[in-house]
Amino acid sequence: MASALNSLFSWLMTPDNVTRVVATMRDLGKKEALEAAAGEALGKTLSVAQLDVCSDESVTNCLSHIDGGQVDVLEAGSEDSGPWAGFEQHSLHYPLVNNAGVGLVGPLEGLSLATMQNVFNTNFFGAVRLVKAVLPGMKRRRRGHIVVVSSVMGLQGVMFNDVYAASKFALEGFFESLAIQLRQFNIFISMVEPGPVTTDFEGKLLAQVSEAEFPDTDPDTLGYFRDLYLPASRELFRSVGQSPRDVAQVIAKVIGSPRPPLRRQTNARYLPLTVLKAMDPSGGLGTDLGQKRTLDPLESDYSLCELSSMDPDLCASW
Ligand SMILES: NC(=O)c1ccc[n+]([C@@H]2O[C@H](COP(=O)([O-])OP(=O)(O)OC[C@H]3O[C@@H](n4cnc5c(N)ncnc54)[C@H](OP(=O)(O)O)[C@@H]3O)[C@@H](O)[C@H]2O)c1
């Protein structure tokens, strides 16, 4: 993640952009890499704070360190306090970016409900908790920008990712609805939707599941998962996985946009997904393609473009 953070921070710190960042993490014991990525900005324009999105108390504590809890835009000459004392006074675009997320892969029969609930608690309710905390201030000031890292799995279901995809679909429905209400308050919502990204996330997950037992799962499903899904998934990440830096650059672009988009995919390879849904409201095409993609991810990505009449080169130029 350090490279991604570096590129995001360097953009954030340029004079025309955001000039103050509160970077948060669950466990401050891991902050060394983050601080190294922040470089000279640390303690000047960037501070690090503890935040567990699953805890009301942690969210309240974290916001209490941010200039009276005001996440969003500070005007030139505003009173500074706490970690911001002594900072230069600039007009700031100061959005909330929620990146926290956990994955879950495996046959449904072998997963406990508690494990599934943990995914929703982090990926969905974590984001909801943060938004509830910052929204009153944004509404009062009649401006704001909330950026949330969703996924292409919030647009299209993927085999053996049922619960993770559901948590991202929940995010998409929640923020799509909220965005409509927030228009009148001049508050923008942006969902950044990466495809595969080569981070610890997938590496850890695939290593864990290749050893997991998945009790109560029938041999056919388990065989399909282990012998077809897992190798294809590794190949997909190896061949088309983006770097965290690519995603950070898209986030930076979204933050810098004068009229931020509601949705922004990071990997143009997946753009045809949205066209495909619109083309086939019955969902049949998507389900057929979903199965093909598990068996042959690269070939079916190509047919995805063909089916939706999109030029794959459009992706590269996007
Ligand atoms: N990697 C992909 O292929 C991919 C694709 C599409 C979307 N995404 C999304 O991208 C986002 C970042 O994922 P990543 O790939 O960069 O994986 P990652 O390296 O595992 O990052 C996830 C981060 O979320 C943090 N987190 C988890 N639970 C939290 C909590 N309760 N409170 C605060 N922070 C918490 C983790 O902190 P700890 O270090 O303390 O665990 C970790 O820093 C996630 O929302 C993920 O769903 C990833």
The ligand as a MOL file (V3000), in Angstrom:
LIG
                    3D

  0  0  0     0  0            999 V3000
M  V30 BEGIN CTAB
M  V30 COUNTS 48 52 0 0 0
M  V30 BEGIN ATOM
M  V30 1 N -7.7300 -5.7960 -3.5980 0
M  V30 2 C -8.7180 -5.8810 -4.4730 0
M  V30 3 O -8.6630 -6.6710 -5.4250 0
M  V30 4 C -9.9110 -4.9880 -4.3420 0
M  V30 5 C -10.8000 -4.9070 -5.4160 0
M  V30 6 C -11.9060 -4.0880 -5.3350 0
M  V30 7 C -12.1340 -3.3610 -4.1830 0
M  V30 8 N -11.2760 -3.4630 -3.1390 0 CHG=1
M  V30 9 C -11.5710 -2.6750 -1.9600 0
M  V30 10 O -10.4770 -1.8080 -1.7270 0
M  V30 11 C -10.4400 -1.4610 -0.3400 0
M  V30 12 C -9.0190 -1.6060 0.1640 0
M  V30 13 O -8.6610 -2.9610 0.0790 0
M  V30 14 P -7.1650 -3.4380 -0.2300 0
M  V30 15 O -7.2480 -4.2790 -1.4210 0
M  V30 16 O -6.2050 -2.2940 -0.1900 0 CHG=-1
M  V30 17 O -6.9280 -4.4370 0.9950 0
M  V30 18 P -6.0960 -4.2570 2.3400 0
M  V30 19 O -4.6920 -3.9700 2.0040 0
M  V30 20 O -6.4210 -5.4490 3.2030 0
M  V30 21 O -6.7670 -2.9510 2.9320 0
M  V30 22 C -7.9630 -2.9760 3.6600 0
M  V30 23 C -7.7760 -2.0030 4.7610 0
M  V30 24 O -9.0010 -1.8950 5.4900 0
M  V30 25 C -8.6190 -1.8420 6.8600 0
M  V30 26 N -9.7060 -2.2520 7.7380 0
M  V30 27 C -10.2990 -3.4530 7.8310 0
M  V30 28 N -11.2180 -3.4230 8.8070 0
M  V30 29 C -11.2030 -2.1820 9.3310 0
M  V30 30 C -11.8990 -1.5310 10.3730 0
M  V30 31 N -12.8360 -2.1680 11.0920 0
M  V30 32 N -11.6130 -0.2390 10.6460 0
M  V30 33 C -10.6680 0.4130 9.9480 0
M  V30 34 N -9.9510 -0.1400 8.9600 0
M  V30 35 C -10.2210 -1.4230 8.6640 0
M  V30 36 C -7.4490 -2.7920 6.9830 0
M  V30 37 O -6.7630 -2.5150 8.1690 0
M  V30 38 P -5.8800 -3.6290 8.9290 0
M  V30 39 O -4.5260 -3.5300 8.2750 0
M  V30 40 O -5.9050 -3.1690 10.3440 0
M  V30 41 O -6.5480 -4.9430 8.7250 0
M  V30 42 C -6.6720 -2.4490 5.7260 0
M  V30 43 O -5.8090 -1.3570 5.9300 0
M  V30 44 C -11.4500 -2.3790 0.3500 0
M  V30 45 O -12.6480 -1.6530 0.5850 0
M  V30 46 C -11.7120 -3.4740 -0.6840 0
M  V30 47 O -12.9930 -4.0290 -0.5460 0
M  V30 48 C -10.1620 -4.2590 -3.1930 0
M  V30 END ATOM
M  V30 BEGIN BOND
M  V30 1 1 1 2
M  V30 2 2 2 3
M  V30 3 1 2 4
M  V30 4 1 4 5
M  V30 5 2 4 48
M  V30 6 2 5 6
M  V30 7 1 6 7
M  V30 8 2 7 8
M  V30 9 1 8 9
M  V30 10 1 8 48
M  V30 11 1 9 10
M  V30 12 1 9 46
M  V30 13 1 10 11
M  V30 14 1 11 12
M  V30 15 1 11 44
M  V30 16 1 12 13
M  V30 17 1 13 14
M  V30 18 2 14 15
M  V30 19 1 14 16
M  V30 20 1 14 17
M  V30 21 1 17 18
M  V30 22 2 18 19
M  V30 23 1 18 20
M  V30 24 1 18 21
M  V30 25 1 21 22
M  V30 26 1 22 23
M  V30 27 1 23 24
M  V30 28 1 23 42
M  V30 29 1 24 25
M  V30 30 1 25 26
M  V30 31 1 25 36
M  V30 32 1 26 27
M  V30 33 1 26 35
M  V30 34 2 27 28
M  V30 35 1 28 29
M  V30 36 1 29 30
M  V30 37 2 29 35
M  V30 38 1 30 31
M  V30 39 2 30 32
M  V30 40 1 32 33
M  V30 41 2 33 34
M  V30 42 1 34 35
M  V30 43 1 36 37
M  V30 44 1 36 42
M  V30 45 1 37 38
M  V30 46 2 38 39
M  V30 47 1 38 40
M  V30 48 1 38 41
M  V30 49 1 42 43
M  V30 50 1 44 45
M  V30 51 1 44 46
M  V30 52 1 46 47
M  V30 END BOND
M  V30 END CTAB
M  END
